[in-house]
Amino acid sequence: MALEFTDTNFQDKVLSSDKLTVVDFWAEWCGPCRAIGPVIEELSKEYDGKINVGKVNVDHNPQLSINYGVTSIPAILFIKGGKVVDKLVGAQPKSNFVKKIEQHI
């Protein structure tokens, strides 16, 4: 299951991790966010132990959105070694996520 990242645990769970972390910035009211939710869950299961996969609710964690310049959701950041190494914006097919993950693990 995808992890839940927040303003308070982001440093520890994402920036300090030595694994690639896929971070989905989303909101409950966002249709495209809900559309890719199942894809995020599938990736979490398929890459369990290899990467971290999680979600940031932008309504509950506005500081993270500001810090990463997220102005449009869904925004998916690929973070490794504390730095953003790639990004996808908008609802995307699963193959696009897999391609980015495979490039960076």
Secondary structure, 3 states (H helix, E strand, C coil): CCEECCCCCHHHHHHCCCCCEEEEEECCCCHHHHHHHHHHHHHHHHCECCEEEEEEECCCCHHHHHHCCCCCCCEEEEEECCEEEEEEECCCCHHHHHHHHHHHC
